[in-house]
Amino acid sequence: MSKRTFRIRGGEPLLDIASYGRAGPGESVGSLTPAGLEQIRRTARRTPEVVVKVLPRASNDLKAVGKHLDYIGRKGELKLESDDGERFGGLIGKDLLDDWDLDIDDVRRQANLVATKSRKPPKLVHKLMFSMPPGTPPDKVLRAVRNFAREEFWGQHRYAFVLHTDEPHPHVHLVLKAVNEQGVRLNIKKATLRHWRSEFARNLRMLGVEANATERAVRGESRKAKRDGIYRAGLRGESTHVSAQDEAVAADMIRGKSSFEFGKRTLVDTRRQVESGWRNLAMTLAKNGHQDLAHYVQQFVDRMPAAKTEREWIGQELRQRIRDPRVRNHDDRAR
């Protein structure tokens, strides 16, 4: 079966601010287009960032896909919307599997698994999640995902989606058939996710919702988002991963030991390049008559928090909780 990465209109970063840091004094640092200026403005003013996640593979056989479809439909309480606009209620997992001919895809992938002697079978579906911060109108998040999916997948990949509002941040689960109607498999790369984030944000803005899509490092954020399962278990206080991290850092703090982390130097070097890029950009903006935006950019970079590794973040949280036991675990901020 042929494979390809999904169509990407260029694989460039969402906001390549680091390139500005490579320019020397008096050198040109790139053309400032209206669209580029708007993205710089959104980022400097900390416009809410969209989140697009590919959820863990877990079990990806026919039975598991059907269970996932029923799970996101809350066992029939919520209606899923399909790519043809039809809305399904009740336990519809098996019906969609039949409609999408996933049984045929499963036979093909099992045959391919034997032929290639691969240990890991390819996915039948991709499980995606699109979310926005608390306070975003849920109906507009749903409409933005509907419009996004129509632009990206309609007529190619079968899909179904549903809005969830049972958590503070409104989010939409979308199940996407991995093999399209022409038998081509979709492989999701980092560039694919960058493109999807950018398009999801654009669709939200078209509905009047302030939304941005930039790389975490460009915003001065050094903490990685936790995987969905770890995040949810952490909220329930049941994450062994989070507990083990906390205990390891706490033990080092008690012994007065500061563990060296190999990623620290890379983190600091990246931050130095990003800050240099923003400062050069501020000078360029001022030179080109955008003094107000240059001021916002300068404030933005001045207020960037220090670059910390995950262990440093955990140590800071533990010290805060020692000082004030009412302080909640920071897992929700790391989402």
C-alpha positions as a Markdown table, in Angstrom:
| # | Residue | x | y | z |
|---|---|---|---|---|
| 1 | Met | 0.0 | 0.0 | 0.0 |
| 2 | Ser | 1.4 | 3.4 | -1.0 |
| 3 | Lys | 2.2 | 6.0 | 1.7 |
| 4 | Arg | 2.6 | 9.7 | 1.8 |
| 5 | Thr | 2.7 | 12.5 | 4.3 |
| 6 | Phe | -0.4 | 14.6 | 4.1 |
| 7 | Arg | -0.3 | 17.6 | 1.8 |
| 8 | Ile | 1.5 | 20.5 | 3.5 |
| 9 | Arg | 1.7 | 24.0 | 2.1 |
| 10 | Gly | 5.4 | 24.2 | 3.0 |
| 11 | Gly | 7.0 | 22.6 | 6.0 |
| 12 | Glu | 8.4 | 25.7 | 7.6 |
| 13 | Pro | 8.0 | 26.5 | 11.3 |
| 14 | Leu | 4.8 | 28.4 | 12.3 |
| 15 | Leu | 6.9 | 31.5 | 13.3 |
| 16 | Asp | 10.6 | 31.2 | 12.4 |
| 17 | Ile | 11.7 | 33.8 | 14.9 |
| 18 | Ala | 15.1 | 32.1 | 15.3 |
| 19 | Ser | 16.1 | 33.2 | 11.8 |
| 20 | Tyr | 16.0 | 36.8 | 13.0 |
| 21 | Gly | 18.6 | 36.0 | 15.5 |
| 22 | Arg | 21.1 | 35.1 | 12.8 |
| 23 | Ala | 21.1 | 38.5 | 11.2 |
| 24 | Gly | 24.0 | 40.8 | 12.1 |
| 25 | Pro | 23.8 | 44.6 | 12.8 |
| 26 | Gly | 22.3 | 46.4 | 9.8 |
| 27 | Glu | 21.4 | 43.3 | 7.9 |
| 28 | Ser | 18.0 | 42.6 | 6.5 |
| 29 | Val | 16.0 | 40.1 | 8.6 |
| 30 | Gly | 13.3 | 39.2 | 6.1 |
| 31 | Ser | 10.2 | 40.8 | 4.7 |
| 32 | Leu | 7.5 | 41.9 | 7.2 |
| 33 | Thr | 4.3 | 40.9 | 5.4 |
| 34 | Pro | 0.9 | 42.0 | 6.8 |
| 35 | Ala | 0.2 | 38.4 | 7.7 |
| 36 | Gly | 3.6 | 38.1 | 9.4 |
| 37 | Leu | 3.1 | 41.3 | 11.3 |
| 38 | Glu | -0.3 | 40.0 | 12.6 |
| 39 | Gln | 1.2 | 36.8 | 13.8 |
| 40 | Ile | 4.0 | 38.7 | 15.6 |
| 41 | Arg | 1.3 | 40.9 | 17.2 |
| 42 | Arg | -0.7 | 37.9 | 18.3 |
| 43 | Thr | 2.3 | 36.1 | 19.8 |
| 44 | Ala | 3.7 | 39.2 | 21.5 |
| 45 | Arg | 0.3 | 39.9 | 23.1 |
| 46 | Arg | 0.0 | 36.3 | 24.1 |
| 47 | Thr | -3.2 | 35.4 | 22.1 |
| 48 | Pro | -4.6 | 32.0 | 23.2 |
| 49 | Glu | -2.8 | 29.1 | 21.5 |
| 50 | Val | -4.6 | 26.3 | 19.8 |
| 51 | Val | -3.8 | 22.7 | 20.7 |
| 52 | Val | -3.9 | 19.8 | 18.2 |
| 53 | Lys | -2.9 | 16.4 | 19.6 |
| 54 | Val | -2.6 | 12.9 | 18.2 |
| 55 | Leu | -3.8 | 10.7 | 21.0 |
| 56 | Pro | -1.8 | 7.6 | 21.9 |
| 57 | Arg | -2.1 | 4.5 | 19.6 |
| 58 | Ala | -3.3 | 2.2 | 22.4 |
| 59 | Ser | -5.0 | -0.8 | 20.9 |
| 60 | Asn | -5.9 | -0.1 | 17.3 |
| 61 | Asp | -7.8 | -3.1 | 16.2 |
| 62 | Leu | -11.4 | -3.0 | 15.0 |
| 63 | Lys | -12.9 | -3.7 | 18.4 |
| 64 | Ala | -10.8 | -0.9 | 20.0 |
| 65 | Val | -11.7 | 1.6 | 17.3 |
| 66 | Gly | -15.4 | 0.8 | 17.9 |
| 67 | Lys | -15.0 | 1.2 | 21.6 |
| 68 | His | -13.2 | 4.6 | 21.2 |
| 69 | Leu | -16.0 | 5.9 | 18.9 |
| 70 | Asp | -18.6 | 4.9 | 21.6 |
| 71 | Tyr | -16.4 | 6.4 | 24.3 |
| 72 | Ile | -16.1 | 9.8 | 22.7 |
| 73 | Gly | -19.9 | 9.7 | 22.1 |
| 74 | Arg | -20.2 | 9.1 | 25.9 |
| 75 | Lys | -22.0 | 5.8 | 25.3 |
| 76 | Gly | -24.7 | 7.4 | 23.2 |
| 77 | Glu | -25.3 | 10.5 | 25.2 |
| 78 | Leu | -23.6 | 12.7 | 22.6 |
| 79 | Lys | -24.1 | 12.7 | 18.9 |
| 80 | Leu | -21.1 | 12.3 | 16.5 |
| 81 | Glu | -21.1 | 14.1 | 13.3 |
| 82 | Ser | -19.7 | 12.4 | 10.2 |
| 83 | Asp | -17.9 | 13.8 | 7.1 |
| 84 | Asp | -21.2 | 13.8 | 5.2 |
| 85 | Gly | -22.9 | 15.9 | 7.8 |
| 86 | Glu | -25.0 | 13.1 | 9.3 |
| 87 | Arg | -25.3 | 13.0 | 13.0 |
| 88 | Phe | -25.3 | 9.7 | 14.8 |
| 89 | Gly | -26.7 | 9.0 | 18.3 |
| 90 | Gly | -26.5 | 5.8 | 20.4 |
| 91 | Leu | -23.8 | 3.2 | 20.3 |
| 92 | Ile | -22.7 | 3.7 | 16.7 |
| 93 | Gly | -19.1 | 2.5 | 16.8 |
| 94 | Lys | -19.8 | -0.8 | 14.8 |
| 95 | Asp | -22.0 | 1.0 | 12.3 |
| 96 | Leu | -19.3 | 3.5 | 11.4 |
| 97 | Leu | -16.7 | 0.7 | 11.1 |
| 98 | Asp | -19.0 | -1.0 | 8.6 |
| 99 | Asp | -19.6 | 2.3 | 6.8 |
| 100 | Trp | -15.9 | 3.0 | 6.5 |
| 101 | Asp | -15.0 | -0.5 | 5.4 |
| 102 | Leu | -12.5 | -0.7 | 8.1 |
| 103 | Asp | -12.8 | -4.5 | 8.1 |
| 104 | Ile | -11.3 | -4.5 | 4.6 |
| 105 | Asp | -8.4 | -2.2 | 5.8 |
| 106 | Asp | -7.8 | -4.6 | 8.7 |
| 107 | Val | -7.5 | -7.6 | 6.4 |
| 108 | Arg | -5.1 | -5.7 | 4.2 |
| 109 | Arg | -2.9 | -4.5 | 7.1 |
| 110 | Gln | -2.8 | -8.0 | 8.6 |
| 111 | Ala | -1.6 | -9.4 | 5.3 |
| 112 | Asn | 1.0 | -6.6 | 5.0 |
| 113 | Leu | 2.1 | -7.3 | 8.6 |
| 114 | Val | 2.9 | -11.0 | 7.7 |
| 115 | Ala | 4.5 | -10.1 | 4.4 |
| 116 | Thr | 6.9 | -7.5 | 5.9 |
| 117 | Lys | 7.4 | -9.3 | 9.2 |
| 118 | Ser | 6.6 | -6.1 | 11.0 |
| 119 | Arg | 6.0 | -6.1 | 14.8 |
| 120 | Lys | 3.8 | -3.0 | 14.8 |
| 121 | Pro | 0.6 | -3.0 | 12.7 |
| 122 | Pro | -0.2 | 0.3 | 11.0 |
| 123 | Lys | -3.1 | 2.3 | 12.4 |
| 124 | Leu | -6.6 | 1.9 | 11.2 |
| 125 | Val | -7.6 | 5.4 | 12.4 |
| 126 | His | -5.9 | 8.5 | 13.8 |
| 127 | Lys | -7.4 | 9.8 | 17.0 |
| 128 | Leu | -7.1 | 13.6 | 17.1 |
| 129 | Met | -8.1 | 16.2 | 19.6 |
| 130 | Phe | -8.5 | 19.9 | 19.0 |
| 131 | Ser | -8.8 | 22.2 | 22.0 |
| 132 | Met | -8.8 | 25.8 | 23.2 |
| 133 | Pro | -8.3 | 27.4 | 26.7 |
| 134 | Pro | -11.3 | 27.8 | 29.1 |
| 135 | Gly | -13.6 | 30.6 | 28.1 |
| 136 | Thr | -13.5 | 29.9 | 24.4 |
| 137 | Pro | -17.1 | 29.5 | 23.0 |
| 138 | Pro | -17.5 | 25.8 | 22.6 |
| 139 | Asp | -19.9 | 26.1 | 19.6 |
| 140 | Lys | -17.2 | 28.1 | 17.7 |
| 141 | Val | -14.5 | 25.5 | 18.5 |
| 142 | Leu | -16.9 | 22.9 | 17.0 |
| 143 | Arg | -17.6 | 25.0 | 13.9 |
| 144 | Ala | -13.9 | 25.6 | 13.4 |
| 145 | Val | -13.1 | 21.9 | 13.5 |
| 146 | Arg | -16.0 | 21.2 | 11.2 |
| 147 | Asn | -14.6 | 23.7 | 8.7 |
| 148 | Phe | -11.0 | 22.6 | 9.1 |
| 149 | Ala | -11.9 | 18.9 | 8.5 |
| 150 | Arg | -14.0 | 19.8 | 5.4 |
| 151 | Glu | -11.0 | 21.7 | 4.0 |
| 152 | Glu | -8.4 | 19.1 | 4.8 |
| 153 | Phe | -10.1 | 15.7 | 4.6 |
| 154 | Trp | -13.5 | 15.8 | 2.8 |
| 155 | Gly | -13.7 | 13.5 | -0.2 |
| 156 | Gln | -10.4 | 11.9 | 0.8 |
| 157 | His | -10.5 | 10.5 | 4.4 |
| 158 | Arg | -13.6 | 9.4 | 6.2 |
| 159 | Tyr | -14.0 | 11.0 | 9.6 |
| 160 | Ala | -16.3 | 11.7 | 12.6 |
| 161 | Phe | -16.1 | 14.2 | 15.4 |
| 162 | Val | -17.8 | 15.3 | 18.6 |
| 163 | Leu | -17.6 | 18.3 | 21.0 |
| 164 | His | -16.8 | 17.7 | 24.7 |
| 165 | Thr | -17.6 | 20.4 | 27.2 |
| 166 | Asp | -17.1 | 18.3 | 30.4 |
| 167 | Glu | -13.7 | 19.9 | 31.1 |
| 168 | Pro | -12.9 | 23.7 | 31.4 |
| 169 | His | -11.2 | 23.7 | 28.0 |
| 170 | Pro | -13.7 | 23.0 | 25.2 |
| 171 | His | -12.3 | 20.3 | 22.9 |
| 172 | Val | -13.3 | 18.2 | 19.9 |
| 173 | His | -12.4 | 14.6 | 19.4 |
| 174 | Leu | -12.0 | 13.6 | 15.7 |
| 175 | Val | -11.5 | 10.1 | 14.5 |
| 176 | Leu | -9.9 | 10.0 | 11.0 |
| 177 | Lys | -9.7 | 6.9 | 8.8 |
| 178 | Ala | -5.9 | 6.4 | 8.2 |
| 179 | Val | -6.3 | 5.1 | 4.6 |
| 180 | Asn | -8.1 | 7.4 | 2.2 |
| 181 | Glu | -10.6 | 6.5 | -0.5 |
| 182 | Gln | -7.8 | 5.9 | -3.0 |
| 183 | Gly | -5.9 | 3.5 | -0.8 |
| 184 | Val | -3.2 | 6.0 | 0.3 |
| 185 | Arg | -2.2 | 5.9 | 4.0 |
| 186 | Leu | -1.9 | 9.2 | 5.9 |
| 187 | Asn | 1.4 | 9.5 | 7.9 |
| 188 | Ile | 1.3 | 12.3 | 10.4 |
| 189 | Lys | 4.7 | 14.2 | 10.8 |
| 190 | Lys | 5.7 | 17.2 | 12.8 |
| 191 | Ala | 5.1 | 19.4 | 9.7 |
| 192 | Thr | 1.6 | 17.9 | 9.4 |
| 193 | Leu | 0.8 | 19.0 | 13.0 |
| 194 | Arg | 2.2 | 22.5 | 12.4 |
| 195 | His | 0.1 | 22.9 | 9.4 |
| 196 | Trp | -3.0 | 21.6 | 11.2 |
| 197 | Arg | -2.5 | 23.9 | 14.1 |
| 198 | Ser | -2.1 | 26.9 | 11.8 |
| 199 | Glu | -5.3 | 26.0 | 9.9 |
| 200 | Phe | -7.3 | 25.3 | 13.0 |
| 201 | Ala | -6.3 | 28.8 | 14.4 |
| 202 | Arg | -7.1 | 30.4 | 11.1 |
| 203 | Asn | -10.6 | 28.9 | 11.1 |
| 204 | Leu | -11.2 | 30.1 | 14.7 |
| 205 | Arg | -10.1 | 33.6 | 13.7 |
| 206 | Met | -12.6 | 33.5 | 10.8 |
| 207 | Leu | -15.3 | 33.0 | 13.4 |
| 208 | Gly | -14.1 | 35.9 | 15.5 |
| 209 | Val | -12.2 | 33.9 | 18.1 |
| 210 | Glu | -8.7 | 35.1 | 19.0 |
| 211 | Ala | -6.4 | 32.2 | 18.3 |
| 212 | Asn | -2.7 | 31.7 | 17.5 |
| 213 | Ala | -0.4 | 28.9 | 16.5 |
| 214 | Thr | 3.3 | 29.2 | 17.3 |
| 215 | Glu | 6.1 | 26.9 | 18.5 |
| 216 | Arg | 6.4 | 26.5 | 22.2 |
| 217 | Ala | 10.1 | 27.6 | 22.3 |
| 218 | Val | 9.3 | 30.8 | 20.3 |
| 219 | Arg | 6.9 | 31.8 | 23.1 |
| 220 | Gly | 9.5 | 31.2 | 25.7 |
| 221 | Glu | 7.8 | 28.1 | 27.1 |
| 222 | Ser | 10.2 | 25.4 | 28.1 |
| 223 | Arg | 7.8 | 22.9 | 29.6 |
| 224 | Lys | 6.5 | 20.1 | 27.4 |
| 225 | Ala | 2.9 | 19.1 | 27.4 |
| 226 | Lys | 2.2 | 15.9 | 29.1 |
| 227 | Arg | 0.7 | 13.0 | 27.2 |
| 228 | Asp | -3.1 | 12.9 | 27.5 |
| 229 | Gly | -3.2 | 9.7 | 29.6 |
| 230 | Ile | -0.6 | 11.0 | 32.1 |
| 231 | Tyr | -2.3 | 14.4 | 32.2 |
| 232 | Arg | -5.8 | 12.9 | 33.0 |
| 233 | Ala | -4.3 | 10.4 | 35.6 |
| 234 | Gly | -2.5 | 13.4 | 37.2 |
| 235 | Leu | -5.8 | 15.3 | 37.5 |
| 236 | Arg | -7.3 | 12.3 | 39.4 |
| 237 | Gly | -4.1 | 11.9 | 41.5 |
| 238 | Glu | -3.5 | 8.4 | 40.0 |
| 239 | Ser | -0.5 | 9.0 | 37.8 |
| 240 | Thr | 2.4 | 6.7 | 38.8 |
| 241 | His | 4.6 | 8.6 | 36.3 |
| 242 | Val | 3.9 | 12.0 | 38.0 |
| 243 | Ser | 4.4 | 10.4 | 41.5 |
| 244 | Ala | 7.7 | 8.8 | 40.5 |
| 245 | Gln | 9.0 | 12.2 | 39.1 |
| 246 | Asp | 7.9 | 14.0 | 42.2 |
| 247 | Glu | 9.5 | 11.5 | 44.5 |
| 248 | Ala | 12.8 | 11.5 | 42.6 |
| 249 | Val | 13.1 | 15.3 | 42.7 |
| 250 | Ala | 12.0 | 15.5 | 46.3 |
| 251 | Ala | 14.7 | 12.9 | 47.3 |
| 252 | Asp | 17.4 | 15.1 | 45.5 |
| 253 | Met | 16.1 | 18.2 | 47.3 |
| 254 | Ile | 16.4 | 16.5 | 50.7 |
| 255 | Arg | 19.9 | 15.4 | 50.0 |
| 256 | Gly | 20.8 | 18.9 | 48.7 |
| 257 | Lys | 21.7 | 17.3 | 45.3 |
| 258 | Ser | 21.2 | 19.1 | 42.0 |
| 259 | Ser | 21.0 | 16.6 | 39.2 |
| 260 | Phe | 22.6 | 17.5 | 35.9 |
| 261 | Glu | 20.3 | 17.2 | 32.9 |
| 262 | Phe | 21.8 | 16.7 | 29.5 |
| 263 | Gly | 19.0 | 18.7 | 27.9 |
| 264 | Lys | 19.7 | 21.9 | 29.9 |
| 265 | Arg | 22.5 | 23.2 | 27.6 |
| 266 | Thr | 20.3 | 22.8 | 24.5 |
| 267 | Leu | 17.4 | 24.4 | 26.3 |
| 268 | Val | 19.5 | 27.5 | 27.3 |
| 269 | Asp | 21.1 | 27.7 | 23.8 |
| 270 | Thr | 17.7 | 27.6 | 22.1 |
| 271 | Arg | 16.4 | 30.3 | 24.5 |
| 272 | Arg | 19.4 | 32.5 | 23.7 |
| 273 | Gln | 18.7 | 32.2 | 20.0 |
| 274 | Val | 15.0 | 32.9 | 20.4 |
| 275 | Glu | 15.6 | 36.0 | 22.6 |
| 276 | Ser | 18.2 | 37.3 | 20.1 |
| 277 | Gly | 15.7 | 36.8 | 17.3 |
| 278 | Trp | 12.9 | 38.7 | 19.1 |
| 279 | Arg | 15.3 | 41.6 | 20.1 |
| 280 | Asn | 16.5 | 41.9 | 16.5 |
| 281 | Leu | 13.0 | 41.8 | 15.3 |
| 282 | Ala | 12.0 | 44.6 | 17.7 |
| 283 | Met | 14.8 | 46.8 | 16.2 |
| 284 | Thr | 13.7 | 46.0 | 12.7 |
| 285 | Leu | 10.0 | 46.8 | 13.5 |
| 286 | Ala | 11.0 | 50.2 | 15.0 |
| 287 | Lys | 13.2 | 51.0 | 12.0 |
| 288 | Asn | 10.3 | 50.3 | 9.7 |
| 289 | Gly | 7.9 | 52.5 | 11.5 |
| 290 | His | 6.1 | 49.9 | 13.7 |
| 291 | Gln | 7.1 | 51.4 | 17.0 |
| 292 | Asp | 4.0 | 50.2 | 18.9 |
| 293 | Leu | 4.6 | 46.6 | 17.8 |
| 294 | Ala | 8.3 | 46.9 | 18.6 |
| 295 | His | 7.3 | 48.0 | 22.1 |
| 296 | Tyr | 5.1 | 44.9 | 22.6 |
| 297 | Val | 7.8 | 42.6 | 21.3 |
| 298 | Gln | 10.4 | 44.1 | 23.6 |
| 299 | Gln | 8.0 | 43.7 | 26.6 |
| 300 | Phe | 7.2 | 40.2 | 25.5 |
| 301 | Val | 10.9 | 39.1 | 25.5 |
| 302 | Asp | 11.7 | 40.9 | 28.7 |
| 303 | Arg | 8.9 | 39.0 | 30.5 |
| 304 | Met | 9.9 | 35.5 | 29.3 |
| 305 | Pro | 10.3 | 33.2 | 32.2 |
| 306 | Ala | 13.6 | 31.5 | 32.8 |
| 307 | Ala | 14.2 | 28.4 | 30.7 |
| 308 | Lys | 13.8 | 25.4 | 33.0 |
| 309 | Thr | 14.0 | 21.6 | 32.6 |
| 310 | Glu | 11.1 | 19.4 | 33.7 |
| 311 | Arg | 13.0 | 18.5 | 36.9 |
| 312 | Glu | 13.5 | 22.2 | 37.7 |
| 313 | Trp | 9.7 | 22.9 | 37.1 |
| 314 | Ile | 8.9 | 20.0 | 39.5 |
| 315 | Gly | 11.3 | 21.3 | 42.1 |
| 316 | Gln | 9.7 | 24.7 | 41.9 |
| 317 | Glu | 6.2 | 23.3 | 42.4 |
| 318 | Leu | 7.3 | 21.1 | 45.3 |
| 319 | Arg | 8.8 | 24.2 | 47.1 |
| 320 | Gln | 5.5 | 26.1 | 46.5 |
| 321 | Arg | 3.5 | 23.3 | 47.9 |
| 322 | Ile | 5.7 | 23.1 | 51.0 |
| 323 | Arg | 5.2 | 26.8 | 51.5 |
| 324 | Asp | 1.5 | 26.6 | 50.9 |
| 325 | Pro | -0.2 | 23.2 | 50.8 |
| 326 | Arg | -3.3 | 24.7 | 49.1 |
| 327 | Val | -1.3 | 25.2 | 45.9 |
| 328 | Arg | -2.4 | 22.7 | 43.3 |
| 329 | Asn | -0.2 | 20.5 | 41.3 |
| 330 | His | 0.9 | 22.3 | 38.1 |
| 331 | Asp | 0.0 | 19.5 | 35.7 |
| 332 | Asp | -2.9 | 21.4 | 34.3 |
| 333 | Arg | -0.6 | 24.2 | 33.2 |
| 334 | Ala | 1.7 | 21.8 | 31.4 |
| 335 | Arg | -1.2 | 20.7 | 29.1 |
